[in-house]
């Protein structure tokens, strides 16, 4: 949802800011919930599979 995405974005911003990341550097982020929804515990497996496919192929 929009409210959760705003919070997640702020958390990522804070993490990278604390790491002194250069402002303007792109940070690839995968947001699969809009495609998969929240299927409780099952969504963790789907999201992990998507993450691993992205890491292996380099395609976001």
N, C-alpha and C positions, 0 to 999 in steps of 0.2 A: 504494500500500500504506500501511498505518498508520504504519510507520516513516518513510517518505518524507514523508507528510502532516504528521507532527509536526515534521520538520525544516523543511519549507516554511513552516509556521505560525510557527515560531521566527524564521526569516529575515524574514518580513513584519513580525513584532512588532519586531524589532531595527531594521529600516529606518524604520518609522513612529515608533519611540521616538527615534531619532536626529534625526528631523525635528520633534521637540517636538509631535507630534500629541496632541490632547486625549484622555485616556483615556476610553473609553466611546463615542466616535464610531464608528459602524458603518463598516466598510471592506468593500465588496462584493468578493468573491473568487469567481472561476469555477474549478471543479474538474471538468474534463470527462473525466478519465481513467476515472472509474467508469462513464461511458457509452460512451466510445470505446475505452478500453484504450490500450495502447501499440503502435502499428503502425509503430514505427521512424520513418523519415523522413516517412511519409505522415501521421502524426498531427499534425505541425506545421501542415500545410495545413488540416486539419479544425479544429484549435484556433484558428487565426487567423480562419477563417470564423466560428466561434462568437463570438469576441471582437468582431469587426467588427459582427456582427448585434446584439450586446448594446449596443455603443456607438451604433449607428444608431437602434435602437428604444428604448433605455433600459430594456429588460426583461431581468431576470436570471433 
